[in-house]
Amino acid sequence: MRLRPNGDSGPLVCSLSMLEEYFYVQGREWERYAWIKERLMSEGESDAAQRLQKQLNAIVMPFVYRRYLDFGVISAIRALHLQIRQEAQRRASMRPDKADDIKLGCGGIREIEFSAQVFQLIRGGQDAGFRVRPTLAVLRHAAMHGLINPSVCEALAGVSLFARTRTSSAISQRRADARHARRSRRPRGARARDGL
């Protein structure tokens, strides 16, 4: 809920005109980064929903994807990246079991996404090929245009797919097995007795 115009002090819902004014007057670089992944929450494919999505895109696109090459965003992105890393380190120090977080840790899924989003913020205003959601599509588009080495792109894609499918699934399965194992050690009926 804090990721809305004016944060905690802002209304939970705002008009499109209020959102547009907020972007022009107060919109910050990290908000551009967050809006790359925006999705409209609506009832579906109705004409009204499609009209609203079109109106929202007309406001969001110029805010996120600047018309000219936006190299000024690089320092803001570096600062944001530093904040993300510091937050990951803080969480890891509080919970040693999360020290090797495959999503937020160094070289994790979020860092790969972050790399793709840098291309989107800097080049998305001039090249519509960067205005897509899938991280790997963005990286492949960057490689196709010579912005990153194709071998680097494929390495990042491989790490991302490995982390998302095998590693993440294995960790989830292990945690699920551990939860089930703990529950199965309790005597039958213990939960019912605990509730009395």
Helices and strands as residue ranges (DSSP letters): G 7-9, H 16-26, H 29-35, H 47-64, H 73-94, G 96-98, H 109-123, G 128-130, H 135-144, H 150-161, I 162-167, H 168-185, H 190-195
